[in-house]
Amino acid sequence: MSTTTWHTIREASMISGLPESTLRYYEQIGIIDPIARDPSSGHRAYSDADLEALTIVSCLAATGMPLESMRAYLRNRFDGPEGARRQMELLDAQSLRLAAKAEAIRMQQAYVSFKTLYWRAIAEGREDDAERLLEENRDIVERVKRMQVGGKAPKTGSPVAQAE
């Protein structure tokens, strides 16, 4: 005879690393299955299996995976080889998203480094070096500008606009 260990929402939050409000939200939108209720209090009662699912969701959320992909990931877990193939597709897609973010961060860092060198040259009275840096790094400026959501130019007051 096995007994189920039940956990409060506070315990589930502490174990998963997700705020209680996020646990409720994920249940509401169907990322996780409906959580059992304590019959005497009506409070959520999380099983060990629920905590396992929440740990998976927490890790996927930390990678920035979209909610719909997280939902699919949890549903695919028990679907054998076909489910495993779908998991690989979801993870491959997330890997591509992360690679794009990493490239964006690399370009942003290159921009900040270039601007630091530019302003150092200005501060030291080396205007020729500053002009050369501007010419050599125009491609970085253009790539950073294109990184804005939807390819739109940055709004006035945005960090990229201010750095220009």
C-alpha positions as CSV (number, residue, x, y, z in Angstrom):
1,M,0.0,0.0,0.0
2,S,1.5,3.3,-1.0
3,T,0.5,6.6,0.5
4,T,0.6,9.9,-1.3
5,T,2.4,12.8,0.3
6,W,0.5,16.0,-0.1
7,H,2.1,19.5,-0.2
8,T,0.6,23.0,0.3
9,I,0.9,25.6,-2.3
10,R,3.5,27.3,-0.2
11,E,5.6,24.1,-0.2
12,A,5.0,23.6,-3.9
13,S,6.2,27.2,-4.5
14,M,9.3,26.7,-2.4
15,I,10.2,23.3,-4.0
16,S,9.6,24.5,-7.6
17,G,10.9,28.0,-7.2
18,L,7.8,29.4,-8.8
19,P,5.6,32.0,-7.0
20,E,2.3,30.9,-5.7
21,S,0.5,33.2,-8.1
22,T,2.3,31.5,-11.0
23,L,1.3,28.1,-9.8
24,R,-2.3,29.2,-9.8
25,Y,-1.9,30.8,-13.2
26,Y,-0.3,27.7,-14.8
27,E,-3.2,25.6,-13.4
28,Q,-5.8,28.1,-14.7
29,I,-4.4,28.2,-18.3
30,G,-3.8,24.4,-18.4
31,I,0.0,24.3,-18.3
32,I,-0.3,21.9,-15.4
33,D,-3.2,19.5,-14.7
34,P,-5.8,20.6,-12.2
35,I,-4.5,20.3,-8.7
36,A,-6.4,18.2,-6.1
37,R,-8.1,19.9,-3.3
38,D,-8.0,19.1,0.4
39,P,-11.6,18.0,1.1
40,S,-11.7,19.7,4.5
41,S,-10.3,23.1,3.5
42,G,-10.6,23.3,-0.2
43,H,-7.0,24.3,-0.5
44,R,-4.8,23.0,-3.3
45,A,-3.0,19.8,-2.4
46,Y,0.1,19.0,-4.6
47,S,1.2,15.5,-5.0
48,D,4.8,14.4,-5.6
49,A,3.9,13.9,-9.3
50,D,2.6,17.5,-9.4
51,L,5.9,18.7,-7.9
52,E,7.8,16.8,-10.6
53,A,5.8,18.5,-13.3
54,L,6.3,21.9,-11.6
55,T,10.0,21.4,-11.5
56,I,10.0,20.6,-15.2
57,V,7.9,23.7,-15.9
58,S,10.2,25.9,-13.7
59,C,13.3,24.8,-15.6
60,L,11.6,25.3,-19.0
61,A,10.3,28.7,-17.9
62,A,13.9,29.6,-16.9
63,T,15.0,28.9,-20.5
64,G,12.3,31.3,-21.7
65,M,10.3,28.6,-23.4
66,P,6.8,29.8,-24.5
67,L,3.8,28.7,-22.5
68,E,2.3,26.7,-25.4
69,S,5.6,24.8,-25.8
70,M,5.7,24.1,-22.1
71,R,2.1,22.8,-22.2
72,A,3.0,20.5,-25.1
73,Y,6.2,19.4,-23.4
74,L,4.3,18.2,-20.3
75,R,1.7,16.4,-22.5
76,N,4.4,14.6,-24.5
77,R,6.2,13.1,-21.5
78,F,4.3,9.8,-21.5
79,D,3.8,9.3,-25.2
80,G,6.7,6.9,-25.9
81,P,9.0,7.2,-28.9
82,E,6.6,9.6,-30.7
83,G,6.4,11.8,-27.7
84,A,10.2,11.7,-27.4
85,R,10.4,13.0,-31.0
86,R,8.1,15.8,-30.2
87,Q,10.1,16.6,-27.1
88,M,13.2,16.8,-29.3
89,E,11.5,19.2,-31.7
90,L,10.3,21.5,-28.8
91,L,13.8,21.5,-27.3
92,D,15.5,22.1,-30.7
93,A,13.2,25.0,-31.3
94,Q,14.0,26.4,-27.9
95,S,17.7,25.9,-28.5
96,L,17.4,28.0,-31.7
97,R,15.6,30.7,-29.7
98,L,18.4,30.7,-27.1
99,A,21.1,30.8,-29.8
100,A,19.4,33.9,-31.3
101,K,19.3,35.5,-27.9
102,A,23.0,34.7,-27.3
103,E,23.9,36.3,-30.6
104,A,21.8,39.3,-29.7
105,I,23.6,39.7,-26.4
106,R,27.0,39.2,-28.2
107,M,26.1,42.1,-30.5
108,Q,24.8,44.3,-27.7
109,Q,28.1,43.7,-25.8
110,A,30.1,44.5,-29.0
111,Y,28.1,47.7,-29.2
112,V,28.7,48.7,-25.6
113,S,32.5,47.9,-26.0
114,F,32.7,50.0,-29.2
115,K,30.9,52.9,-27.6
116,T,33.2,52.7,-24.6
117,L,36.2,52.9,-26.8
118,Y,34.6,55.7,-28.8
119,W,33.8,57.9,-25.7
120,R,37.3,57.1,-24.3
121,A,38.8,58.5,-27.5
122,I,36.6,61.6,-27.3
123,A,37.5,62.1,-23.6
124,E,41.2,61.8,-24.4
125,G,41.0,64.3,-27.4
126,R,41.6,61.6,-30.0
127,E,38.8,62.7,-32.4
128,D,40.5,60.9,-35.4
129,D,40.4,57.6,-33.5
130,A,36.7,58.2,-32.5
131,E,35.8,58.8,-36.2
132,R,37.7,55.7,-37.2
133,L,35.8,53.7,-34.6
134,L,32.5,55.0,-35.9
135,E,33.3,54.0,-39.5
136,E,34.6,50.5,-38.4
137,N,31.6,49.8,-36.3
138,R,28.7,51.0,-38.4
139,D,27.6,47.4,-39.0
140,I,27.3,46.8,-35.3
141,V,25.1,49.8,-34.9
142,E,22.9,48.6,-37.8
143,R,22.6,45.1,-36.4
144,V,21.8,46.3,-32.9
145,K,19.1,48.6,-34.4
146,R,17.6,45.7,-36.3
147,M,17.3,43.7,-33.0
148,Q,14.4,45.8,-31.8
149,V,11.1,43.9,-31.7
150,G,9.7,43.5,-35.2
151,G,12.7,45.2,-36.7
152,K,11.4,48.7,-35.6
153,A,13.7,51.5,-34.7
154,P,14.1,52.0,-31.0
155,K,11.8,54.4,-29.3
156,T,13.1,57.7,-28.1
157,G,14.5,57.1,-24.6
158,S,15.3,53.4,-25.2
159,P,18.7,52.3,-24.1
160,V,19.8,51.8,-27.8
161,A,18.5,55.2,-28.8
162,Q,20.3,56.9,-25.9
163,A,23.6,55.2,-26.7
164,E,23.6,56.5,-30.2
